[in-house]
Amino acid sequence: MSLRNLGLNSTFRGLFTKGHEMGKTVQTVLDFKSQPQESLDSIMVRTDQELGGFSTANFNVDAESGAGHFHGYLNLDLPKDNPAVTRSGYAMFRTKDQKESWLSGNSYWDWSHLSSVVLRVQGDRRKYLVNIQANTPLVTDLFQHRLFLNHPGEWETVVIPLQDFVMTNWGVIQDGSEINKAEIKTIGVGLLDKQYGPFSLKVDWIKVMTGTEVERETRRARTERLSISTPPKDQQNGGIEASTEASPFGSSAMPSTSNDDPKNTVF
């Protein structure tokens, strides 16, 4: 019998992990350059094939860049032998459920002292969503935010404040629900943009940071973006410096609630 069954789960988890976690300014979720096999082993992939659909998805380590590579083909065709399925076309990856321990029962990430999810990615022009599952009364609850990419085809750093994630349940926004940062189960990225065709998203790393670390990463990424955007002076037209981007990051705007947004986004 675990301590969870005795009603002492949260108490003992706090005693043994809170102090250690609170000292961290960066929580690394995935890092394919530093921990390629460990990161790959912690990933699971799902598609609409679970409902009889025809989308395909793979996740492997890209041989050239060394980054994780989420790729496949989105297919919106409905299964002919299952009339109950009226909508199809999704693919996603997420971290696997964390292992339970005998001492504390369920295991969670504690991000209560952290402020933002930061992703280093290279994507295409598809419409991706970052999905976070926290400990909530309903297993179908999901916190979501668009993964806005300003530079498709190039590496970029995207910062998303945790407070900007919106809770949904089967695609319906749940107003007034805040993410339980102290009990995070999984994080991942999904594609449901209602468009047939191939997709490709490379992931260097996913981390969760304090505000100070976000500022530091912002400066580093901005310097990198400026070095990419500005050619050597002997290549500049007439000695006039090339224009640079105002920001190297994806927007942190709230997910759109238009009718074009994908529904049934729980994975």
N, C-alpha and C positions, 0 to 999 in steps of 0.2 A: 504494500500500500504506500503510495507516495504522499508527501506532505500536502499535496493539493487535495487529496481525498479527506485529509484531516482538517481542511480549512485554513492551513498555515502557509499556503503556497506563496502569496504575495509578501507576507512578512519575512520569510526566510530568503526569498529572492532579493528583497531589498537589502537585507543584512549582508549578504555575500557578494552582491554585484553592484549595488548602487554607488558605493564609494569609488570602485575601480572605473565604472563607466563615466561618472561625473568628471573625472580627471581628463578625459579625452576631448581634444578639440576637433579631431577628425575620426570618423568611423568609416573604415573602408568596407564596402559591401562586395564589390568585384574589382579586381585589378589583374588584367590579363598579361601585363608586362612583367609584373613582379611575381604573380602567383597564377600562372596560366592553367595548370591542371586543377588546382584547387578551385579556381573560379569556374572552370568548365564543369567540374563535377557538381557544383552547387546549383546548376541551371536545369530547368525543365522547360520543355516546349509543348504547346498545345495548339490545336487548330480545330476548325469546324468539322474535321473528319470524325470527331467524337459524336457528332449529330448526323453523320452520313454525308457530310459535305466533301468538297474536293480540293480545298486549299492545301498547299504544302508549305512546310517551314523546317528549317534546319538551323542549328547553332553549333558552330565549330570555331576553332582558332585559325584566323587567316594567316597563311604561310608567309605572305609578303610583309604585312604590317605587324603581325604578332597580336593583333587585337581580336576580341571576340566578334564573330560575324553572324548576325541574324539575317537570314535570307530565305527566299522561297517565292511562291506564286499565289496570289490571292484570287480565289475563284468564288463567284457569287451564285453559281448554279445550285439549285435545290435538289435534294435527293428525291428521286421519283417514287421510291418505295416507302416514303415516310411523309404522308400528307400533313402530319402534325408540325413539321418544321416549315415555317413560312418565311424565314430569313436566315441567310447563311453568308459566309465570307468573313472569317476572322482568323488571325494568327497572332501568337504571343509567346513571350518567354518570361519567366520569373524565377526568383530564387526558390529553392525547395523549402518545404516546411522545416523549421528548426527542430532538432531532436529534443525530446523530453528527457529530463533527468529525474532520477528517483528522489533526489533531495527536494527539488522545487517544482516538479511537474512540468507544465508548459514553459518553453523557453522563448524569450522575446528579445528584440533589440530595444534598448532604452535610449531614445533620442530626445528625452525631455530637455536637455541642456543644449541641444543643437538647433540650428535655425533653417538650414537649407539643404536640399538635395542638389548635388553638383554632378553632372555627367560630361565625360569627354567622349564625343561621338563624331562619326562621319556618316551622314545619311543621304537619302535621295529626297525627292519632292513629295513623298507620301505623307499621310497624316497619322502620326504616331501619338499614343497616349502613355504617360507614365502612370503606373498603377501601384498603389500601396494598400496592403491589407493590414489592418490593425485588429486588436482584440475588441470586437464589438458583439452585441447580442446576436446578430444575424451573420452567418457565414457568407451571405451574398452581398454584404456591405463592402464597398470598395472606394478608396479615395483616389481621385484622378486629376490629372492636369495634362494639357497639351504639351508635347515636346516640340516647341517651336525651333526650327532650324533656319538661321539667317544665311547660311553659306552651304547649300546642298553640294555634295561632292568634295567638300573640304572638311578638315578637322576643326571642330569648334567646341567651346566649353559652354554648357547651358546651366544656368543657376535657377532653381525653382524654390522659393520659400515654402517651407512646410505649411505655413498658415494659408497659403493660396490653394492648397488641394481641396477639392470639393467632394463630399461624400455622395455616392450614388448607390442605388439598389436596383439592379436590373435596368440600368440606364436612366433611372428617374432620380433627379437631384433631390437630396434630402436637406432641406433648408435648416440652417442653424446647428448643424452637426460638426463638431471640431474633432480633428484627428487626435487619437490617444497616443501621443508621442512616446509614452513610457512603455507601451506594449505593441511593438511593430512585429508583424509576422513575416511578411514577404514584400518584395519590391520587384517590379519588372516593367516591360514595355510591350504594348499591344498595338496592332494595326487593324482598324475597322473603317477604312475610308470609302467603302462602297465602290471601289474601282478595281476592275479586273487588271491583272498584270503582275510582273515581277516586282520584288521589293528587296532592298538591301540597307541594312543599318549595322555599322561597325561600332563596337564599344571598347574603348581603351580602358576606362574605369568608371565606376559609380561610387561616390562617397557622400557622406553627410557631414556638414561642417558647422562650426560656430561662425558668428558674424565676422570675427577677426580673420579666421582662415579663409572665408569667402572673399574678403577684401584682398588678401594676399594672392589668392588664386586669380582674382580679377586682374590685378596688376600684371601677373605673369602672362596670362592669356592675352591681355591687351598688347603687351610688348611683342608677343609672338605674332599677333595679327598684324601689327604695324610693320613688322619686318617682312611679312609675306606680301602685304599690300603695296609697299613702297619699293620700286625697283632700284637698282644701282643708278647713281647719277649719270653714268655714261649711257644709260638706256632711257633716261627721262627725256621727254619731248621738249626740246628747246630750253632745257635747264629748269623747267617747271616741275615741281614735285607732284607725283601722282597723288590723287585723293585717297584718303583712308576712311575706313568705316567708323561711324560714330561709336559703335559698340560691338564687341566681338561675341556677344552672347545672344542666346535665344531670349525672346520676351518672356516675362513672368506673368503675362495677362491670364485672367481666368479662362477656363475652357468655354468655348462658345456654346450657347444653348439654342442655336438655330435648329430648324427642322432638318438640316443637312447633317447634323451630328449623328454619329453611329449610336445605336441603342444596343441593349443586351450586352453590355460591356463588362460583365462580371466573368472572371476567369477562374 
